[in-house]
Amino acid sequence: MTDEQERAQPSGVWATAVGVARGRALESERENALFRDPLARAFAAAGGLWPSSPPLPDDEAARRRRLAVTFSIVIRTKFLDDLLQQASASGVRQIVLLGAGMDSRAFRMDWPEGTRLFEVDTAAPLDFKASVLRQERAVARCERIAVAVDLREDWPRTLTAAGHDPTMPTVWIAEGLLIYLPGDAVDLLLARISAQSAAGSRMGLTLGSRGAIERFGADAVPGSAASMGVSEMPDAPVGWLAGHGWEASCHTLRERAAAYGRPISTPPQHEEGPGGLISAVRR
Ligand SMILES: C[S@@+](CC[C@H](N)C(=O)[O-])C[C@H]1O[C@@H](n2cnc3c(N)ncnc32)[C@H](O)[C@@H]1O
């Protein structure tokens, strides 16, 4: 059987990762793209989301919600690309993508010699990803290590067994992940990240903005369903991270979008709290 015939189709929470890839594929086709992700289209196609998504309610409000979600994916991708480049330039050579999904940074970004990049997710999306990577004959530009584990379990042990060295600085990325974990699991995840973070470690997080779920509906997150138990961001992310030993800065989508030359033209419809794009350095 070919990879294509054997490949399990996206389901449950990891289907969201293929929806995210579709958003990146759309951005990659723009002339003035903020990044180019050549594999994104193959992931979306393998998951049945390219060239178009399955029929969705096409009322104006639903269409606007989908556009807003895609836009937020593009801005956060650029934000974290920049964060990773800066961390790399500062000498960090270990990267851990938590809930990596169809993230293709190992393949599409330039990495200094000696960089090790760990992709942590559950087995099903990693298997799907591996089959698409084989089909595309993709070659990683750094040492890439896929680690199949559920982040609600004792993942640090599995990560260390896969070669992560907690005595060396790490950049941790949790992009589009925390929203799917219950609040106590998020706190435990952060405690575990902190315990594995040598001085000089960094972190990039995206948090679901308060009210986003009511405004967009959980179904606006590509591929997800309201039943997934999405959670919301902490009220005071800087203090929350400080409590775990991190010095954090918060950015809003609106502010980053303007900085990247993609200003949001509509005025805020509600008061915007501290941002959902977080960068942090281990104290
Ligand atoms: C919206 S996707 C984002 C994927 C990727 N970070 C990106 O931005 O392209 C969320 C990812 O988190 C993963 N995830 C959710 N809960 C998880 C858990 N408990 N353990 C491991 N991975 C999980 C899903 O499988 C999925 O790949």
The ligand as an ORCA input file, in Angstrom:
! r2SCAN-3c Opt
* xyz 0 1
  C      -3.971     23.901     16.494
  S      -2.780     22.633     16.382
  C      -1.286     23.593     16.308
  C      -0.151     22.843     15.732
  C       1.171     23.596     15.613
  N       1.646     24.070     16.884
  C       1.048     24.723     14.646
  O       0.868     25.872     15.063
  O       1.134     24.454     13.439
  C      -2.748     21.932     18.028
  C      -1.818     20.748     18.156
  O      -1.712     20.415     19.541
  C      -1.682     19.025     19.652
  N      -2.144     18.637     20.999
  C      -3.319     18.999     21.593
  N      -3.415     18.401     22.798
  C      -2.282     17.653     22.951
  C      -1.791     16.788     23.978
  N      -2.510     16.586     25.083
  N      -0.606     16.183     23.810
  C       0.130     16.388     22.671
  N      -0.290     17.197     21.664
  C      -1.476     17.801     21.798
  C      -2.633     18.530     18.581
  O      -2.420     17.162     18.251
  C      -2.305     19.487     17.450
  O      -1.306     18.973     16.616
*
